[in-house]
Amino acid sequence: AATHQDMTYWLQELQQKRWEYCNNLDAAKRDSRTSPTPSDFSKGLVAKDNPGSILSQNASAERARNILAVETSPTDLVGEQAASQPAPVQTSAINFSLKQWSTEFKNSVSSLRKGNNENRKSIFYTTEEWELLDPTPKDLEDSMALEEKRKHLAEGSKGSGLTGSAFPFDFGRAPHKTRRPLKDMIGSTKSRNSSDSSPTEWISGNGNKLVSELQLKYQSQQEELEKLKKDLLSQKELVRLLQQTVRSSQYDKYFASRLCEGVPKDKLELLHQKDEQIFGLNNQLEKLNLEKDNLQQEVKNLKCKVGELNEQLCMLMETIQAKDEVIMKLSRQLSECEDNSSSPSGAVNSSTGTCTNKDLQELDRLKDNLQGYKTQNKFLNKEILELSALRRNAEAREREWQAKYTSLEAKLCQIESKYLILLQEMKTPVCSEEQSPAREVITQLLEDALKAETSEQPEQAFFKPHLVSEYDIYGFQTVPEDDDEEKLVAKSRALDLRSLSLSENREISAGVKWENYLASTMNREMMRCVELKNLIRSGIPHEHRSKMWKWCVNLHVKKFKDSTVPGYFQTLLQNALEKQNPASKQIELDLLRTLPNNKHYSSPTSEGIQKLRNVLLAFSWRNPDIGYCQGLNRLVAIALLYLEQEDAFWCLVTIVEVFMPRDYYTKTLLGSQVDQRVFKDLMSEKLPRLHAHFEQYKVDYTLITFNWFLVVFVDSVVSDILFKIWDSFLYEGPKVIFRFALALFKYKEEEILKLQDSMSIFKYLRSFTRTILDARKLTGIAFGDLNPFPLRQIRNRRTYHLEKVRLELTELEAIREDFLRERETCVEKRDLISDDEEDS
């Protein structure tokens, strides 16, 4: 740039271009965050309901850039015109001694090391650093006032004949301690000529004194403010402790005076014991919350330190680059001097001898400077290595603290789950039938514990556990609305699930493996392989489930889809709507009974109800032999959560016509009966103790498992486990149902063996699957402990039991025909009529 004003203009333009480039780059990363899933990929109800966490641009950072920006207009000489002009005259790089350079370098390094953290910031910032900027409006106003004050001071110094510093950047920071754009750091002096001193000189004269006084005053005010904040926090903590002491003493006094009258001693001791347990849990939770806050603050401090070290590293890299350029220039000058010194001695006269002596002196000085630059290079390289090591150590500490924080949060969820169980035990009265203050406290605690998460929650004087949202990510209701006892059980189950998910996140995330695998298949078609099967068995991530389910369905029904015409699904649906369909009446009756605990199917106006109706009608028209069977509605409802209507239709075709045997969903349910007999054989082989236990007490567990096989565990297990089962089911087929049915029994085998009567066993079997929460352990049992599990064995047993069931049905049909024939031939039996016929 020809002038400093043009330099300011170009730096502003470069800053703006960098800001736009980084924002565009971040937007591209956000779009490809769920890569390689295309952005226009069709998804189901859940995927549309939860589009994923897409980070938006920081509006406060943009607002701060606009407020703190200093607009500078260019002169006529910009761009190619300025490039064609001769370079401005600058001080020669060789007109300084090594001693002077070493003094300057020591001063700059000491200022970097000993100065406050604000002066160690780089003048260039990345988009990630701007995302940390969030100043308040008051901070922005203070910054504007400080800028105005600086402008007035600069004008005063101009009027008094003092020249400002040639250094164009202001290393000071605004009082709100946030990073400022480059536009704000550029000095207000615009009329500087090319003979000014180098931009690497520090502020001198009266301007330097004024800035140092302002900095000292600012630092003292900051120290006073920190002291006041600490005093305020200590006073608040003291007041809180005093209030808690007074409240507990008043409660003990009231409790002792009102409740001790006529109360047996053992019941009073029990109340005191329960009260102490509740207070102990409260104190423990308060300690955990304080520890969690301290850990979060420590993580923030570590992040700030890492940012500062990165900025120092960038500054040192820029310094090294500049020094390397100077070294190259000095090296070229040294080579030129050596060439001049190698000229023939015969052509040297007295005047050239004088020039040679000067050249030799200049050469010695250049060698001295070169040695100094080498020393500087070694120091800077060492500094870079040290900073890199510090940064790695800080990152390792941050990872350790993050793991510790996650572990503590999981432990907190477990404690809160126990707290809910304690509340349930304390719900029953222990004194008299009349309402007591203790009953009121427990009732209030129960109401607080059962509240669902809302946007605004009033502050309560009592302890309140983590709030659980009303619906999970799949749309299923987390806490029921009617039964209070069931509400506590569901709330405790939700907290246990959260604790499990937090504990799993401490290990290597399956999402990273999925991202790597899908990235490797972007340019080629996915194929069946062992790696993909293992990934699917561990569970498909929520953001990739729509794509993977559609791929699995297309894998199984490709031969069906290839033989159909385009628009096949729409044609079936149109025929079912226009013509008489015998299944439509039963479909309408079952729509609202499908998944009433899911918000996508809870009311007639829900989006999922119409889609469910369309898919069931289209399938009843495609397969009139089955038409509609109770159970198909639940299969389609689960498929619609991640697939569109047509894909859910083909998913139902996959289950009914590809996976399951014939007559599985017909009126006789012949295939379902056969599978229950096959499952009994597998139980006697894989779980002999449990099978013998059921046989001893004559418990027919197929009454429970029949529904598992018919609807693939819908409404039988918690939603997290249900969708992991469906992931493997859609990829591997019906063998997965046998695996997980056996795994559910093996998971609770010891608990079932402890039950010693048929009624308690059957009651336990009706609800035990809802208490299984650890999906990883269940998957390990299903795919690890139960091996070997050959599909050929299941097919052979199906064939064997199918013949037996058909033979039994034939015998029953023969007995029925004999009875009817005998009734028609025998006069006495023919005259017999039933009570219903007589009444009519």
N, C-alpha and C positions, 0 to 999 in steps of 0.2 A: 504494500500500500504506500502511496506517495506521502500521505500525511497520517497523523494519529487519528484524525476523524474518520478517514477511510478505513483505517485498521479497525476501529470500533464498529463501523458499519459491517465490515466483513465478518468480524467475530460474532456479531448479532445474527447475521444471516446463517452462518455455520451452526450456531446454537439452535436456531429454529429448524434448520434442516435435520440436525441430529435428533431433535425432539420429535419431529414428524416421523422420521425413520424408525426410531425405537418404538413409538406408539403403533405404527403399522406392523412392525415385527411382533410386538406383543399380541396384537389382534390376530395375526396369522397363527401364533402359538395357541391362542385361546380357541380358534376355530379347529385346529388340528389336535386339541388336547385329547379328544376321544378318538384319535387316529387309530387305525385307518378306516374307521366308520365314516362313510360319506355323509355330508351335511344334509343331503336330501333323502336319506334312508328312511323308509317308512317304519314307524314305531307304533306301539300299542298305547293303552290307556295310561299305564304307569310311566312310560317313557315320556309321554306328552305332559303328564302331571308333574314330573320331576325332570326338567330339562338339564339339570346338572349345574354345578357351580361355575358360572362364567364371570370372571372378574371384570368389573367395569372400570373405566378410566377414573382416576382420582380427580374429582371436580375441584377439590380444595387446592390441589397442586396447580391446576390450570388457572384458577382464580388468583393464586399468589403470583404466578408468572405475569399475569396481566397487570396486577397492581404494582408490582415491584419493577416492571420493565422501564427502561430508559431509552426512548426512541432516538435514534441518530440518523440523519439523512446524509447520503453520500454527496461528495463533490462531483465535478464533471469527470474526473479521472478515476474510473472504476473499470474493472474487467480487463478486456484486451487493451484498452487505451492505457491503463495504468501499467500493464505488463510491458508495453513497448517503450515506456519511459525509462531513463537511466535510474539505477538503484540509488536510494538516498545515501548520502555519505554517513558512514558510521565510524566509530572509533576502531582503530585497527586492533585485531585480536592479539597482536604480539606486543603491544605497547603497555605491558604490565609485567611486573616481576613476579617470580614464583613466591616470594615472601608475601607480597600484597595479595596474590590469589589465595594463598593458604589462609591468610587472616580472614579474607572474605568468606571462604568456604567454612571455616570453623564457626564464624558468627552465624551463618545461615543454618548449619547443622544444629548449633546450640539453640537457635530460635525454634527449630523444628522439634527438638527434644524437650526443651524446658518451657516453651510457650504453652499457653493454655490450649485446650483441645480445639477451640474454635479456629485458631490460627494454623492448625495442622490440616485443615480441610483442603482438598484440591479445588481449583477454580473450575474444573469440569465435572459434571455430574451425569450419571446414567439415569435411565427411566426408572430403574428399580429404586434408586435413592430418592427420586422425586415422589414415588409412591409413599415414602415414609413421611413426606411433608404434609402436615395438617395444622397450620397455624390458626388460632382463633381470630375473629375480627378485631378484638382488642389488640392482639399482637401485631396485626397488619397496620393498624392505626399508629401504634408506637413506632413501628418501623418507618412509616411515612414521615412522622414528626422528626425522627432522627435524621432522615435524609435531608429534610428541609433545613435542619440545624447545621448539617455539614455543608450544605450549599452556601448558607450565609457566612459561615466561617471561611470558606474558600474565597468568597468574594471580598471579605474583609482583608484577607491576606494579600489578595491582588492589589487592593487599593493602597496598602501600606508599603508596596514595593517588594513584598516577599514573593519569590517564585515558588510554585508548588513542586511537588516531587514529580520526576519524570516517570515514576512507576505507575502504569495505568490501571493497576488492580488494587482494590481496597480489601485488605485481608481481615478487616473487622467483620463482626457479625451483628445482626439485629438482636434486640434483647430477647426475642422469643427463641433464640438458639436454633433456628431452622436454616437449612441451606437456601441460599438465594441464587437466582439465575445469574448468568454471566453479565447480563445487561446491567444489573445493579452493582456489580463489582467494578465495572469500567468507570474510570474517573470522569469528572465533569469537565476537566480541562480539554478543550477542543483545538486551540490554536497553538500547537507545539510545532517547532521547525525540526528539520532533519538533523540538526547539530546537537539535539538534546542528549543527555546522558543515557546510558544503557538502561533498559527496563528492569535489570536485575539489582539496581541500587535501592537502598531502603530510604524511607522518608527522613529528611534531614532538617536541621534548623528549628525554627519556632514551630513549624507544622508537626515535627516529630514530638516535641515536648507536649504540644496540645493533645495529640492523639494518645500519648502515654498517660497523661493526666486523666483523660476521659476513660481510658481502659482501667486505670487503678480505681477510679471512682465507681465504675460499673462493677468491677470485681468485688469491692467492699460492699456495695449494695446487694449483690448476689449472695455473699456470705451471710449478711444480716437476714436476708429473706430465708435462706436455708435454716438458720438457727430458729427463726420464728416458726417455720413449718414444723421443725422437730419438736419445739415446745408445745405447739398446738396438738400434734399427734399424741404426745405423752399425756397432756391434760385430758384429751378425749378418752384415752385408754383408762386413765384414773377414774373419770366420771363413770365410764361403763362398768368398771369393776365395783365401784361403790353402789351403783344402781342395782347390779346383780346381787350384791350382798344384802342390801336393804330388802329387795324383793323376796329373796329366799328366807330371810329372817321373819318378814311379815307373813309369808306363807306358812312357815313352821309354827309361828305363834297362833295364827288362825286355825291351822290344822289341829294343833294340840288342844286349843280351847274348845273347838266345836265338835271334833270327832272323837275325842277321848272319852266323852260321857257315855257310859253304857256299852262301850265297845270291848269285846274280849281282847286279852293281851296278845294272843297269837295272831289274830287278824290285824291288830295295830302294827305288830312287828312285820307282818307280811307287806302291809302298805308302805312302811318305812323302807323296807328292802327294795320294793319295786320303784319307789321314788328315787332312792339312791342310784338304782340302775339307770333310770331315765336321765338323771343329772350327769352321771358318768358318761353316758353315750353322747350327751350334748357337749360336754367338755372335750371329749375326744374328737368329735366332729369339728369343733371350733379350732382345736389345735391343727387338725389336718387342713382346714381351710386356710389358716395362717401360713402353714408350711407350703401349701400350693401357691399362695400369693407371692411368698418369698422366692419360690422357684421360678415363677413367671417373670418376676422382676429381674432375677439373675440371668435368665435367658435373654431378656431385652438388653441388659447391659453387655452381655457377650456379643450379641448381634451388633451393637453400636461399636464395640471394640474391633470386631472383624471389619466393619465398614471403614473405620479409621485406618486400620492397617492396610486395607486395599488401596485407600487413597494415597497413603504414604508411598506404597509400592509404585503406583502410577506416576507420582511426582518424581521418584528416583529414576524410573525408566525414562521419563522425558529428559531429566538432567543427563543421564548417560548418553542418550541419543545426541543431545546438543554437544556434549563434550567430545563424543566420537567424531562429529563433523569438524570440530576445531582441531582434533588430532590429525585428521586426514589433511586438513589445510596446511598445518604445520609440517606434516611429513612431505607434502609436495614442495613447500618452500625449502625444506632441508635438502631435498634431492636437487632442486635447482641450484642451491648454493654449492653443493658438492660438484655439480657439473661445471659451474663457473670456476671453482678452485682447481679443476683438472686441466685447465687451458695450458698451452706450451709456455714454459718459463722464458724462452727467448723473446717473446713478444711483450714481456712485462717491462714497463718503464717505471719511473718513479711515481707517477700519478696512479697507475694501476696497482702499484705496490701498496699505496695507501688504501685503495678500495679493497684490496685483498685482506688487509688487516681488519678493516671494518666488517667485511663479510665473515671473517673468522670469529670476530667478537659476536656478531649476530648469530652465527652458527652455535657458539657456545651457549648463548642465551636460549636459543631454540631447543638445544639439547636439554638445558635445565628445565624449560617448560614441559618438554616431552616427558621427562622423568617425573615431573609433578603430576601430569595427567595419568601416567601409568599408575602412580601411587593412588591417585583418586579413583581410578578404575578398579583397583584391587579392593579399596575400601567399600565402594558402592556395590561390587559383586558380593562381598561378604555381608553387607547390609541386606541385600536382596534375599540371600539364603536365610539369614536370621529371621527376616519378616515372614518368609514362606513357612519356616518351621513354626513360628508363633501362630500363624494363621491356621495351620493344620492342627496344632494343639488346641486352639480355641474351638475349632469345628468338632474335634473329638469330645471336648468337654460339653459342648452344646448338645451333641447326640446323647451323651450319658445323662445329662439333666433332663432331656426330653423323655428318655426311657423311664427315668425315675418318676417324672411327673405323671406319665401314663399309668405306671404301676400304682401310684398313690390314688389316682382317680378311680381305677378299677377297684382298689380296696375300699374306697369311699362308697362306691355303689353297693358293694357287698354289705358294708355296715348299715347302710340305709335299708337294704332289704331285711336285715335282721331287726332293725327298728320297727318296720311295718309289722313283722310277726309279733314283736313285743306289744305293739298297740292292739293287735287282734286279741292277744291273751288278756290284756287289761280291760278289754271292752266289757266283760261280764262284771256285774257288781260284786263287791266283796264285803260290804258292810250291810246296810239295810236297804229296803226297797225304795226309801225316799231319795230324792235327788240330792246329791252331795256335791261340794265344790270339786272333789276329785273326779267325779263322773263328768262334770262340765268341762274340766280341763281335757280329759281323755276324748270326749265328744268333739271338742274343738280341734284337737290334734288329728283325729280321724278325718274330720272335714278338710283340714289343710292337706293331709296326705293324699286324699282322693281327688283333689282338684287337678284338672288337666291343664296343660300349658296354654297360656293365652298371651296376647301382646302386652297387656298391662296387668301386673299383679300387685295388689296393695301390700304394704309391709305389715307383717304380723309380729306380735310380741313373742309368740311361741316359736320353737324350732320347727322348721319345715324342710322336708327332704327335697332331693332333686325332682323337678317336675317332669312328668312324662307326657309327651305329645299325645293327642287324641287318636291319631292314626299313624301307622308305620309307613314306610316308603312304598309299600305295595297297596296301600289304601285300606288295609284291614284295621278294624277298631281295636285299639290297644286295651282299653278298660271298659267293661260293660257298664250299662246305664242303670240296671235294675237292682241287682243284689249287692249290698255293701260288702258282704264277706267275699264274694267273688271278685269285687273291685280290688280289695287288698291283695288277694292271691295274684290277680293279673298284674297289679302294679309291682309286686315283688318279682314276678316273672320277667317283666320288662326291664327292671333294674339288673337282674342277673344276666339277661341277654346283653345289656350294655357293658357290664363288667367283662363278659367273655369276649366281646368284640374289641374292647380296649386292650385286653391281654393279648389277643391275637395280633393286634397292630404292632406290638413291640417286635415281633419277628419279621422276617422278609415278607413283604407284601406280595400276595398272589397277583395283584394288579400290575406290578412291574413285569412279572413273567408274561402276563397276557399282552401287555404293550409290546414287549420284545417279539413275541411270536407273531402277533398281527402285523407288526412292522415288517417282519421277514416274509410275509405272504402278500404284501401289497401288490407286487407285480406278477403274481402267479396265483392260480386257483388253489384253494385249500383242499387237502386230501386227508383221508383217514390215516392216522399214524399213532404210534404209542405216546408221543409227546402230547398230542392234542387230547387223547383219551385221559391222560393223567391230569392235564389242566382242567378238563371238564369235570372230572371227578372231584377235584378240589373246589369247584364252584365257579360259575361264570360271573365276572363282575357285572354290576347293575347296568353300567353304561354300554356294555358289549352284548348283553343278553338278547336284545331284539335281533341283532344281526346273526348271532350264533343259532338262535332258535329257528330263524327262517332258513338258514343254511342246512340245519339238520333235517327240517321238514322236507325241503327240496331234495335232499339226498335220498330220502326214502320213497317219495312219490314222483320221482322224475319220469318213470315209465307211464304213470297215469296222466301226468300233465302233458307229456309229449303227444299222447293220443287224443287230446281234447282240442277243440277249436278255441281261438281267442275269444275272450268274454264269456267263457263257460260258466263261471260263478254267477255273473249277472243274469245270464239266461235262465239258470236254475232258479234264482231268486225271483225273477219276473214270473216264471211259470207257477211257482208256489204261491205268489201273491194274487195272481189272476184266476187260477183254477182252484177247484175244491180240493182241500188237503185234509185228510182225516187226522193228521197229527197236530194240526195247528191249534186245536182246542186245548189239548194237553200241554202243548208248549206254552200257551198263554197262562195257564194255571201255575206253571212251575217257574216263570220268569222271576217274580219277586221272591220266590223261596230259594233261589239259587245260592247267592252269597249275601244274605241280609246284613252281615257284619262288615261288608266292604262298601266304601262310599261310592264306588263306581256302579254298584247295582242295588243301592239301598232304597231308591224311590223310582216310581214310573217315569220320571223325567230325567233320570240319570243317563249319561251318554252311553254307558255300557249296555243298558237294557235293549235299546234298538239294535245295536250291533249283535247282541246275543240272539235276538229274535231272527235276524236275517240269516245268520249262519245256521241255526237249527232248522229253519224252513228250507234253506237250500240243500242241506244234507238229507232231510226227509224226502225231498224230491229226487235226489240222486240215488238213494238206497231205500226203495220202498219196502224191501224185505224187513228192514229194521224200523224205518220211519223215525220214530222217536222213542227212546227208552230213558227212564229216570236215571240220571247219572251222566248222560251226555251233556246236559246243561252245565254241570260243574266243570267238566273237561274244557268246554268251549270258553267258559268264563275265565279260567286261569290262562288259557292261550291268548285271549283278547287283552290281557294286561300288558303283553309285550308284542303282540302281533296285530296287524290290521285285519279287516274282516275276511278278505280272501285268503290270506295266509293262515288265519285261524281255522277256516274251512278245510284247507288242506292238512292242517295239523290234526283235525278230527278224523279225516280220512286215513291219515297215517296210523292213528291209534286203533281205529275200529277195523280197518280193512287190511292193514299191514302187520301191526304188532300183535294184536289179540287174535286168538283162534276164532273160527267160525262159530256162530251161535253164542258168542260171548255177551252180546247186548240184545238178543232176541227175547221173546216173551218167556221162553223156557229157561233162559240163562244157563244153558247147558255147559258152555265153556267156562263160566264162572264157577259152577259146581265142581267141574273137573279140576280146576286150578286149586281149589281148597283141599282136595284129596292129595294132590301133588305136594302142596305145602305141608300137609300132615306128615307125609313121608320124609320130607326134608327136615322137619322138626325132630322126628325120631332119630335122624342120622346126625344132624349138626348139634342139636341141643337135647341129648337123651335124658338128662336129669329133669329138665323142665317138662318134657313130653310125658315122662313117667309120673310126674307130680300131677299134671292135668288128668291123666288117666286114672290115677288113684282116687281123685275127688270128683271124677266124672264131669269135668268142665269142658264144654264144647267151645273152644276158643275161635272156631271158624265163624261163629256168629259175630265176632268182632272183626276178624280179618277179612270177611267177605266184602265189606264196604271199602277196605283199604285197596283191594285189587280192582274193584269196580270203578272207582273214581281216582285212583292213583294218589291216595293219602290226602286228598282235599278235605279240610276241616278235621283232620285227625292229628296233625302235628303242627308245631308253630311255623309261622310263615317263612322264617329264614331257612329252616330245614326243608320245608316243602319245595321251595324253588331250587334248592341244591339237588333234591331227588329228581325233580323234573329235568334239570340240566342233563344228568346222566341218562335218564329214561328216554329222552328224545334222541340221544346219540346212540345208546347201546341197545335199547329195546326193552321188552317186558321182563327179561331176566333181572333187571335192576329192582323190580318190585319184590321179587323173592328175596333178594339180598337184604334190602332195607327192612322188610317184614321180620326176617330172622334177626337182624341187628337190633331192632327195637326190643325184642324179647330178651336177647342176650344182654343188652344194656341194663335191664332191670331184673335179670335172672335171680340174683340173690334176694332181692326184696320180695319177689313172687314166691320163692321157695319158703320164705318165713311164714306165709299165710297158710293156715291149717283148716280152712273150711271152704266149701264151694261158694257160698254167698259172698264172703269177703274177697275171694279170688276174682269172681266175676265182676264185682263192683270195682275192684282195683283195675281190671283190664279195660273197663269202659273209659277211663280217664288218664291212665298212666302215661300215654304218649304225649300229652300236653305238658308234662313235667320234664321232658327231655329237652335240654336247651343246647347242649354242646354238640354242634354240627360236626366239628372236626373229629371228636371222639367217635361219634356214630358212623361217620364215613370210614374211619379207620377200621371199625369192626366189620362194616359191610364189605369192604374191598380188601381187607387184610386178614382178619381172623377167620373168615368163613371160606377162604380158598382151600382146595380147588372147588370150582363151581362151573362145571361144563354145561353148555346149553344143550348138547346132545342128550344128556341124562334127563333134563326137563322135558324134552320132546318125546323121548321114549316113555316116560311115565305118563305124560298126557295121553299118548295113544293107548296105553294100557288101561288107564282109568276111564277113558272115553268109551271103550268097549264095555267095561263093567257097568257104567251108568246107563248106556243104551240098552244093555241086557236087562237091567233092573226096570227101566221104563217100559220095555217090551213085556216083561212079566206083569207089571202093574196094569198095562193096557189089556192084557189077556184076562186077568182077573176081573177087570171092569166089564169087559165084553161078556164074560161068562155070567156075571151077576145080572146084567141087563137081559141076556137071553133067558136065564132061569126065571127072572121076574115076569117076562112076557109069556112064558109057557105055563107057569104055575098059576092056577086060578086063585089060590089063597093069597099068594104074595101080590098078585096083580090087584086085588081089592084093597090092599093096604095103602092108606094115604097118610101123609104127614100132618102134623098139627097146623102147619101153615096153609096147606091145601084145604083143610077142614074149615079154617077161619075164613078163607076166601070164598 
